[in-house]
Amino acid sequence: MQVERKPYELLVRWDINGKLLGAHVQWSNVVINDDGSKQVYPTTVEPVALTTDAKGFPIADVLNEAHAATISTPPAS
């Protein structure tokens, strides 16, 4: 049996003006049984650091740079 920690869910919030407020990532433990079957168990939630000086899990470890820039840009009016 092996256990791997993987990203499970990414939650992003914007304000009413389309400005990014924050994000959280939820992790899961993926259990790989000896017979090859897998089970997923969602676990902890952590804030995501959307900038290099912010505290939290680095956004670059969840999304690539293009995705991170897209969610950080307010929509056009």
The first five atom37 places (N, CA, C, CB, O) and aatype in JSON, in Angstrom:
{
  "aatype": [12, 5, 19, 6, 1, 11, 14, 18, 6, 10, 10, 19, 1, 17, 3, 9, 2, 7, 11, 10, 10, 7, 0, 8, 19, 5, 17, 15, 2, 19, 19, 9, 2, 3, 3, 7, 15, 11, 5, 19, 18, 14, 16, 16, 19, 6, 14, 19, 0, 10, 16, 16, 3, 0, 11, 7, 13, 14, 9, 0, 3, 19, 10, 2, 6, 0, 8, 0, 0, 16, 9, 15, 16, 14, 14, 0, 15],
  "atom_mask": [
    [1, 1, 1, 1, 1],
    [1, 1, 1, 1, 1],
    [1, 1, 1, 1, 1],
    [1, 1, 1, 1, 1],
    [1, 1, 1, 1, 1],
    [1, 1, 1, 1, 1],
    [1, 1, 1, 1, 1],
    [1, 1, 1, 1, 1],
    [1, 1, 1, 1, 1],
    [1, 1, 1, 1, 1],
    [1, 1, 1, 1, 1],
    [1, 1, 1, 1, 1],
    [1, 1, 1, 1, 1],
    [1, 1, 1, 1, 1],
    [1, 1, 1, 1, 1],
    [1, 1, 1, 1, 1],
    [1, 1, 1, 1, 1],
    [1, 1, 1, 0, 1],
    [1, 1, 1, 1, 1],
    [1, 1, 1, 1, 1],
    [1, 1, 1, 1, 1],
    [1, 1, 1, 0, 1],
    [1, 1, 1, 1, 1],
    [1, 1, 1, 1, 1],
    [1, 1, 1, 1, 1],
    [1, 1, 1, 1, 1],
    [1, 1, 1, 1, 1],
    [1, 1, 1, 1, 1],
    [1, 1, 1, 1, 1],
    [1, 1, 1, 1, 1],
    [1, 1, 1, 1, 1],
    [1, 1, 1, 1, 1],
    [1, 1, 1, 1, 1],
    [1, 1, 1, 1, 1],
    [1, 1, 1, 1, 1],
    [1, 1, 1, 0, 1],
    [1, 1, 1, 1, 1],
    [1, 1, 1, 1, 1],
    [1, 1, 1, 1, 1],
    [1, 1, 1, 1, 1],
    [1, 1, 1, 1, 1],
    [1, 1, 1, 1, 1],
    [1, 1, 1, 1, 1],
    [1, 1, 1, 1, 1],
    [1, 1, 1, 1, 1],
    [1, 1, 1, 1, 1],
    [1, 1, 1, 1, 1],
    [1, 1, 1, 1, 1],
    [1, 1, 1, 1, 1],
    [1, 1, 1, 1, 1],
    [1, 1, 1, 1, 1],
    [1, 1, 1, 1, 1],
    [1, 1, 1, 1, 1],
    [1, 1, 1, 1, 1],
    [1, 1, 1, 1, 1],
    [1, 1, 1, 0, 1],
    [1, 1, 1, 1, 1],
    [1, 1, 1, 1, 1],
    [1, 1, 1, 1, 1],
    [1, 1, 1, 1, 1],
    [1, 1, 1, 1, 1],
    [1, 1, 1, 1, 1],
    [1, 1, 1, 1, 1],
    [1, 1, 1, 1, 1],
    [1, 1, 1, 1, 1],
    [1, 1, 1, 1, 1],
    [1, 1, 1, 1, 1],
    [1, 1, 1, 1, 1],
    [1, 1, 1, 1, 1],
    [1, 1, 1, 1, 1],
    [1, 1, 1, 1, 1],
    [1, 1, 1, 1, 1],
    [1, 1, 1, 1, 1],
    [1, 1, 1, 1, 1],
    [1, 1, 1, 1, 1],
    [1, 1, 1, 1, 1],
    [1, 1, 1, 1, 1]
  ],
  "atom_positions": [
    [[0.85, -1.17, 0.0], [0.0, 0.0, 0.0], [0.9, 1.24, 0.0], [-0.97, 0.0, 1.23], [1.9, 1.31, 0.71]],
    [[0.5, 2.22, -0.82], [1.2, 3.5, -0.88], [0.18, 4.61, -0.67], [1.96, 3.68, -2.23], [-1.0, 4.45, -0.99]],
    [[0.64, 5.73, -0.13], [-0.21, 6.91, 0.03], [0.49, 8.09, -0.62], [-0.53, 7.2, 1.55], [1.66, 8.37, -0.32]],
    [[-0.21, 8.79, -1.51], [0.33, 9.98, -2.15], [-0.56, 11.17, -1.82], [0.44, 9.78, -3.69], [-1.79, 11.06, -1.81]],
    [[0.06, 12.31, -1.56], [-0.69, 13.56, -1.3], [-0.81, 14.3, -2.63], [0.03, 14.46, -0.21], [0.19, 14.61, -3.27]],
    [[-2.04, 14.59, -3.03], [-2.3, 15.24, -4.32], [-3.28, 16.39, -4.12], [-2.87, 14.22, -5.35], [-4.1, 16.36, -3.2]],
    [[-3.19, 17.44, -4.98], [-4.23, 18.47, -4.94], [-5.57, 17.86, -5.3], [-3.88, 19.65, -5.9], [-5.66, 17.04, -6.21]],
    [[-6.61, 18.25, -4.6], [-7.95, 17.7, -4.81], [-8.9, 18.74, -5.38], [-8.5, 17.16, -3.49], [-9.69, 18.44, -6.28]],
    [[-8.83, 19.96, -4.85], [-9.8, 20.99, -5.24], [-9.16, 22.35, -5.06], [-11.11, 20.88, -4.42], [-8.4, 22.57, -4.12]],
    [[-9.47, 23.28, -5.97], [-9.01, 24.65, -5.88], [-10.24, 25.54, -5.84], [-8.07, 25.03, -7.06], [-11.09, 25.47, -6.73]],
    [[-10.34, 26.38, -4.82], [-11.47, 27.3, -4.66], [-10.92, 28.71, -4.77], [-12.22, 27.08, -3.3], [-9.99, 29.08, -4.05]],
    [[-11.5, 29.51, -5.67], [-11.06, 30.89, -5.9], [-12.25, 31.81, -5.68], [-10.47, 31.07, -7.33], [-13.37, 31.5, -6.09]],
    [[-12.01, 32.96, -5.02], [-13.08, 33.92, -4.75], [-12.71, 35.29, -5.34], [-13.35, 34.04, -3.23], [-11.56, 35.73, -5.27]],
    [[-13.73, 35.94, -5.93], [-13.58, 37.3, -6.43], [-14.59, 38.19, -5.73], [-13.77, 37.36, -7.97], [-15.6, 37.7, -5.23]],
    [[-14.33, 39.52, -5.68], [-15.31, 40.44, -5.12], [-16.3, 40.86, -6.21], [-14.62, 41.68, -4.5], [-16.21, 40.4, -7.34]],
    [[-17.23, 41.74, -5.86], [-18.28, 42.12, -6.82], [-17.75, 42.93, -7.99], [-19.36, 42.91, -6.11], [-18.44, 43.1, -8.99]],
    [[-16.52, 43.43, -7.87], [-15.89, 44.18, -8.96], [-14.98, 43.32, -9.83], [-15.1, 45.34, -8.4], [-14.35, 43.81, -10.76]],
    [[-14.91, 42.05, -9.52], [-14.07, 41.14, -10.28], [-12.63, 41.08, -9.82], [0.0, 0.0, 0.0], [-11.79, 40.48, -10.5]],
    [[-12.33, 41.68, -8.66], [-10.98, 41.63, -8.11], [-10.81, 40.33, -7.31], [-10.7, 42.87, -7.21], [-11.68, 39.95, -6.53]],
    [[-9.69, 39.68, -7.52], [-9.41, 38.43, -6.83], [-9.26, 38.67, -5.33], [-8.15, 37.78, -7.39], [-8.46, 39.51, -4.91]],
    [[-10.03, 37.93, -4.53], [-9.96, 38.06, -3.07], [-9.03, 37.04, -2.43], [-11.35, 37.92, -2.47], [-8.3, 37.36, -1.5]],
    [[-9.06, 35.82, -2.93], [-8.25, 34.78, -2.32], [-8.53, 33.42, -2.91], [0.0, 0.0, 0.0], [-9.43, 33.26, -3.74]],
    [[-7.76, 32.44, -2.47], [-7.92, 31.08, -2.96], [-7.46, 30.1, -1.89], [-7.13, 30.87, -4.27], [-6.64, 30.42, -1.04]],
    [[-8.02, 28.9, -1.97], [-7.64, 27.8, -1.07], [-7.47, 26.54, -1.92], [-8.7, 27.58, 0.06], [-8.15, 26.38, -2.93]],
    [[-6.58, 25.68, -1.51], [-6.43, 24.38, -2.15], [-6.74, 23.32, -1.09], [-4.98, 24.19, -2.74], [-6.31, 23.41, 0.05]],
    [[-7.5, 22.31, -1.5], [-7.76, 21.16, -0.62], [-6.95, 19.99, -1.15], [-9.29, 20.81, -0.56], [-6.86, 19.76, -2.35]],
    [[-6.37, 19.27, -0.23], [-5.53, 18.12, -0.56], [-6.29, 16.82, -0.36], [-4.26, 18.13, 0.29], [-7.31, 16.77, 0.32]],
    [[-5.77, 15.78, -0.98], [-6.32, 14.45, -0.75], [-5.17, 13.47, -0.56], [-7.24, 14.0, -1.92], [-4.07, 13.68, -1.05]],
    [[-5.46, 12.43, 0.16], [-4.55, 11.29, 0.24], [-5.08, 10.25, -0.72], [-4.43, 10.72, 1.71], [-6.22, 9.79, -0.58]],
    [[-4.26, 9.87, -1.69], [-4.63, 8.82, -2.64], [-3.94, 7.55, -2.16], [-4.21, 9.18, -4.13], [-2.72, 7.46, -2.12]],
    [[-4.76, 6.58, -1.79], [-4.24, 5.3, -1.31], [-4.21, 4.34, -2.49], [-5.11, 4.74, -0.13], [-5.24, 4.06, -3.11]],
    [[-3.03, 3.82, -2.78], [-2.86, 2.85, -3.85], [-2.65, 1.49, -3.18], [-1.65, 3.21, -4.8], [-1.62, 1.23, -2.56]],
    [[-3.66, 0.65, -3.31], [-3.63, -0.66, -2.66], [-2.71, -1.61, -3.41], [-5.05, -1.24, -2.58], [-2.34, -1.36, -4.56]],
    [[-2.35, -2.69, -2.77], [-1.45, -3.68, -3.36], [-2.01, -4.27, -4.65], [-1.17, -4.8, -2.37], [-1.24, -4.69, -5.52]],
    [[-3.33, -4.31, -4.8], [-3.94, -4.84, -6.02], [-4.07, -3.79, -7.13], [-5.31, -5.41, -5.7], [-4.63, -4.07, -8.19]],
    [[-3.55, -2.57, -6.89], [-3.59, -1.5, -7.88], [-4.8, -0.59, -7.79], [0.0, 0.0, 0.0], [-4.84, 0.46, -8.44]],
    [[-5.79, -0.96, -6.99], [-6.97, -0.11, -6.85], [-6.6, 1.14, -6.04], [-8.13, -0.89, -6.16], [-5.67, 1.13, -5.23]],
    [[-7.36, 2.22, -6.29], [-7.07, 3.49, -5.62], [-8.3, 3.98, -4.88], [-6.61, 4.54, -6.63], [-9.44, 3.77, -5.3]],
    [[-8.04, 4.64, -3.77], [-9.08, 5.29, -2.99], [-8.61, 6.71, -2.7], [-9.38, 4.51, -1.66], [-7.43, 6.94, -2.45]],
    [[-9.54, 7.67, -2.74], [-9.21, 9.08, -2.52], [-9.89, 9.56, -1.25], [-9.63, 9.95, -3.74], [-11.1, 9.37, -1.07]],
    [[-9.12, 10.18, -0.38], [-9.63, 10.71, 0.88], [-9.27, 12.19, 0.98], [-9.06, 9.91, 2.09], [-8.12, 12.53, 1.29]],
    [[-10.24, 13.1, 0.72], [-9.95, 14.54, 0.88], [-9.51, 14.83, 2.3], [-11.19, 15.39, 0.52], [-10.04, 14.26, 3.26]],
    [[-8.54, 15.74, 2.43], [-7.99, 16.06, 3.75], [-7.97, 17.57, 3.99], [-6.58, 15.48, 3.91], [-9.01, 18.22, 3.92]],
    [[-6.81, 18.12, 4.25], [-6.66, 19.5, 4.71], [-6.9, 20.54, 3.62], [-5.29, 19.68, 5.28], [-6.77, 20.27, 2.43]],
    [[-7.24, 21.74, 4.07], [-7.41, 22.9, 3.2], [-6.38, 23.94, 3.61], [-8.88, 23.49, 3.28], [-6.19, 24.21, 4.8]],
    [[-5.7, 24.53, 2.61], [-4.68, 25.54, 2.89], [-4.93, 26.77, 2.04], [-3.26, 24.98, 2.61], [-5.42, 26.65, 0.92]],
    [[-4.62, 27.96, 2.56], [-4.69, 29.15, 1.72], [-3.62, 29.06, 0.62], [-4.5, 30.44, 2.56], [-2.57, 28.45, 0.81]],
    [[-3.92, 29.68, -0.51], [-2.98, 29.72, -1.62], [-2.35, 31.11, -1.67], [-3.68, 29.37, -2.97], [-3.06, 32.11, -1.62]],
    [[-1.04, 31.17, -1.77], [-0.32, 32.44, -1.91], [-0.41, 32.87, -3.37], [1.19, 32.3, -1.44], [0.2, 32.26, -4.25]],
    [[-1.17, 33.93, -3.63], [-1.39, 34.39, -4.99], [-0.27, 35.3, -5.49], [-2.72, 35.1, -5.09], [-0.18, 35.57, -6.68]],
    [[0.56, 35.78, -4.58], [1.73, 36.59, -4.95], [2.94, 36.02, -4.22], [1.52, 38.1, -4.59], [2.8, 35.24, -3.27]],
    [[4.12, 36.39, -4.67], [5.34, 35.83, -4.09], [5.56, 36.24, -2.64], [6.53, 36.24, -4.9], [6.23, 35.53, -1.89]],
    [[4.99, 37.39, -2.23], [5.19, 37.83, -0.85], [4.05, 37.42, 0.09], [5.34, 39.33, -0.81], [4.09, 37.73, 1.28]],
    [[3.05, 36.73, -0.43], [1.91, 36.3, 0.39], [2.21, 34.98, 1.1], [0.63, 36.16, -0.47], [3.05, 34.2, 0.65]],
    [[1.51, 34.76, 2.21], [1.66, 33.5, 2.93], [0.69, 32.47, 2.36], [1.42, 33.7, 4.45], [-0.41, 32.82, 1.92]],
    [[1.09, 31.22, 2.37], [0.23, 30.15, 1.91], [0.97, 29.25, 0.92], [0.0, 0.0, 0.0], [2.15, 29.44, 0.63]],
    [[0.25, 28.28, 0.42], [0.81, 27.34, -0.54], [1.07, 28.06, -1.86], [-0.14, 26.13, -0.75], [0.18, 28.75, -2.35]],
    [[2.24, 27.93, -2.46], [2.56, 28.68, -3.68], [1.63, 28.35, -4.85], [4.0, 28.41, -4.1], [1.46, 27.18, -5.19]],
    [[1.03, 29.37, -5.44], [0.11, 29.17, -6.57], [0.81, 28.44, -7.72], [-0.44, 30.53, -7.06], [0.17, 27.67, -8.44]],
    [[2.1, 28.67, -7.89], [2.83, 28.01, -8.98], [2.87, 26.49, -8.82], [4.25, 28.56, -9.05], [3.07, 25.77, -9.79]],
    [[2.69, 26.01, -7.58], [2.66, 24.57, -7.36], [1.29, 23.97, -7.64], [3.07, 24.26, -5.92], [1.13, 22.75, -7.67]],
    [[0.29, 24.84, -7.85], [-1.07, 24.37, -8.15], [-1.41, 24.61, -9.61], [-2.09, 25.06, -7.24], [-1.98, 23.74, -10.27]],
    [[-1.07, 25.8, -10.11], [-1.38, 26.18, -11.48], [-0.13, 26.66, -12.19], [-2.46, 27.28, -11.51], [0.82, 27.12, -11.54]],
    [[-0.12, 26.56, -13.51], [1.02, 27.13, -14.22], [0.87, 28.65, -14.28], [1.15, 26.54, -15.65], [-0.19, 29.17, -13.92]],
    [[1.89, 29.35, -14.72], [1.9, 30.82, -14.68], [0.76, 31.43, -15.49], [3.23, 31.33, -15.21], [0.17, 32.42, -15.06]],
    [[0.43, 30.86, -16.64], [-0.65, 31.41, -17.47], [-2.0, 31.29, -16.76], [-0.71, 30.68, -18.83], [-2.8, 32.22, -16.81]],
    [[-2.25, 30.17, -16.11], [-3.5, 30.0, -15.38], [-3.58, 30.97, -14.21], [-3.64, 28.55, -14.87], [-4.62, 31.6, -13.98]],
    [[-2.49, 31.11, -13.47], [-2.47, 32.02, -12.33], [-2.75, 33.46, -12.76], [-1.11, 31.94, -11.61], [-3.49, 34.18, -12.09]],
    [[-2.16, 33.88, -13.87], [-2.39, 35.23, -14.37], [-3.83, 35.41, -14.8], [-1.45, 35.53, -15.54], [-4.4, 36.49, -14.6]],
    [[-4.43, 34.4, -15.38], [-5.81, 34.49, -15.84], [-6.77, 34.68, -14.69], [-6.19, 33.24, -16.63], [-7.67, 35.52, -14.77]],
    [[-6.63, 33.93, -13.61], [-7.56, 34.08, -12.5], [-7.33, 35.38, -11.72], [-7.45, 32.89, -11.56], [-8.21, 35.84, -11.0]],
    [[-6.13, 35.96, -11.86], [-5.82, 37.2, -11.14], [-6.27, 38.45, -11.88], [-4.34, 37.28, -10.88], [-6.27, 39.53, -11.3]],
    [[-6.65, 38.33, -13.14], [-7.03, 39.47, -13.95], [-8.53, 39.67, -13.91], [-6.55, 39.3, -15.39], [-9.27, 38.76, -14.27]],
    [[-9.01, 40.85, -13.49], [-10.46, 41.1, -13.47], [-11.02, 41.02, -14.89], [-10.77, 42.48, -12.84], [-10.33, 41.37, -15.85]],
    [[-12.26, 40.57, -15.03], [-12.87, 40.51, -16.36], [-13.09, 41.91, -16.92], [-14.21, 39.74, -16.32], [-13.26, 42.88, -16.18]],
    [[-13.09, 41.99, -18.25], [-13.36, 43.28, -18.91], [-14.82, 43.68, -18.69], [-13.05, 43.2, -20.42], [-15.7, 42.82, -18.66]],
    [[-15.06, 44.96, -18.54], [-16.41, 45.46, -18.31], [-17.19, 45.54, -19.59], [-16.38, 46.81, -17.65], [-18.35, 45.94, -19.59]]
  ]
}
